[in-house]
Amino acid sequence: MRLRNIPGARDVMVENEYVFADPKGMVGTWSQVFGNNNPIHIEIGMGKGKFVTTLAIMNPEINYVGIEKYSSVLLRAVEKQEELKLPNLKFIRMDAELIKDVFGHFEVSQIYLNFSDPWPKDRHAKRRLTSKEFFARYDEILKPEGEVQFKTDNRELFDFSVDEISKTKWKLTYVSYDLHNDDNCIGNVMTEYEERFCAEGKPINKLIAVRE
């Protein structure tokens, strides 16, 4: 699906108080950004932001950072945040490969990956957010007790992710190939894509990974 460009979206990202459009060098500064030492949860590839915004409303004692590469997509989340003005929600416009330039050692308590780009060509496997290359990045920024949670409707990507994690020092504590027919679905917060796929009857896959 071709991404629709929204004129002026990039300018909004640069000027908005809730967005960091050039976040390099922010390692170790997040307690100052939020004005507290609450845990930091991040969603990488947040799209229009329904998931991370909902969590921020539900959990005011947790700081949330949504990361999105494309200004035209992130714009929708920013517009909603300008209405809500949640003090525990910020956004970053950047490529996820730069995540270690933004978060320091053990600075993040939880990582969410939702309906990530599958990068279907084999030569692009390392760009997948559940590749061993990305888990090496997560290993540096995530607290020892932290989790990586991943949801997708793409079974091929999910199978890749399960196999890829087995090659790392991480382990799976939860795997579901049909989340919405699973008892553990209680309390699940849905993304925009998840709502659409569920309405179409597509099963949602989910895994949770922690360090060995």
ChimeraX attribute file (.defattr): number of C-alpha atoms within 10 A of each C-alpha:
attribute: neighborCount
match mode: 1-to-1
recipient: residues
	/A:1	3
	/A:2	4
	/A:3	8
	/A:4	8
	/A:5	12
	/A:6	11
	/A:7	10
	/A:8	11
	/A:9	16
	/A:10	17
	/A:11	11
	/A:12	18
	/A:13	23
	/A:14	15
	/A:15	11
	/A:16	14
	/A:17	12
	/A:18	19
	/A:19	22
	/A:20	18
	/A:21	19
	/A:22	13
	/A:23	17
	/A:24	14
	/A:25	12
	/A:26	15
	/A:27	16
	/A:28	14
	/A:29	14
	/A:30	20
	/A:31	14
	/A:32	9
	/A:33	12
	/A:34	16
	/A:35	11
	/A:36	13
	/A:37	13
	/A:38	16
	/A:39	15
	/A:40	22
	/A:41	23
	/A:42	22
	/A:43	23
	/A:44	22
	/A:45	25
	/A:46	27
	/A:47	27
	/A:48	22
	/A:49	24
	/A:50	17
	/A:51	21
	/A:52	28
	/A:53	24
	/A:54	13
	/A:55	17
	/A:56	20
	/A:57	15
	/A:58	10
	/A:59	12
	/A:60	14
	/A:61	14
	/A:62	18
	/A:63	25
	/A:64	27
	/A:65	24
	/A:66	25
	/A:67	25
	/A:68	23
	/A:69	17
	/A:70	18
	/A:71	24
	/A:72	21
	/A:73	21
	/A:74	26
	/A:75	22
	/A:76	15
	/A:77	21
	/A:78	24
	/A:79	14
	/A:80	15
	/A:81	18
	/A:82	12
	/A:83	8
	/A:84	12
	/A:85	13
	/A:86	17
	/A:87	15
	/A:88	22
	/A:89	25
	/A:90	25
	/A:91	27
	/A:92	23
	/A:93	22
	/A:94	21
	/A:95	13
	/A:96	19
	/A:97	12
	/A:98	12
	/A:99	20
	/A:100	17
	/A:101	13
	/A:102	20
	/A:103	23
	/A:104	18
	/A:105	14
	/A:106	16
	/A:107	20
	/A:108	24
	/A:109	20
	/A:110	20
	/A:111	22
	/A:112	19
	/A:113	19
	/A:114	23
	/A:115	21
	/A:116	19
	/A:117	13
	/A:118	18
	/A:119	14
	/A:120	11
	/A:121	7
	/A:122	8
	/A:123	8
	/A:124	10
	/A:125	17
	/A:126	13
	/A:127	17
	/A:128	18
	/A:129	23
	/A:130	24
	/A:131	19
	/A:132	22
	/A:133	16
	/A:134	16
	/A:135	19
	/A:136	13
	/A:137	15
	/A:138	24
	/A:139	17
	/A:140	17
	/A:141	22
	/A:142	25
	/A:143	17
	/A:144	14
	/A:145	10
	/A:146	19
	/A:147	22
	/A:148	22
	/A:149	18
	/A:150	22
	/A:151	22
	/A:152	24
	/A:153	21
	/A:154	16
	/A:155	13
	/A:156	11
	/A:157	21
	/A:158	24
	/A:159	12
	/A:160	16
	/A:161	18
	/A:162	18
	/A:163	14
	/A:164	16
	/A:165	18
	/A:166	13
	/A:167	11
	/A:168	15
	/A:169	13
	/A:170	19
	/A:171	15
	/A:172	17
	/A:173	11
	/A:174	12
	/A:175	15
	/A:176	18
	/A:177	18
	/A:178	14
	/A:179	19
	/A:180	17
	/A:181	11
	/A:182	10
	/A:183	7
	/A:184	11
	/A:185	13
	/A:186	9
	/A:187	6
	/A:188	10
	/A:189	13
	/A:190	16
	/A:191	20
	/A:192	13
	/A:193	16
	/A:194	20
	/A:195	12
	/A:196	12
	/A:197	15
	/A:198	14
	/A:199	9
	/A:200	9
	/A:201	9
	/A:202	14
	/A:203	19
	/A:204	21
	/A:205	21
	/A:206	21
	/A:207	20
	/A:208	18
	/A:209	20
	/A:210	19
	/A:211	17
	/A:212	9
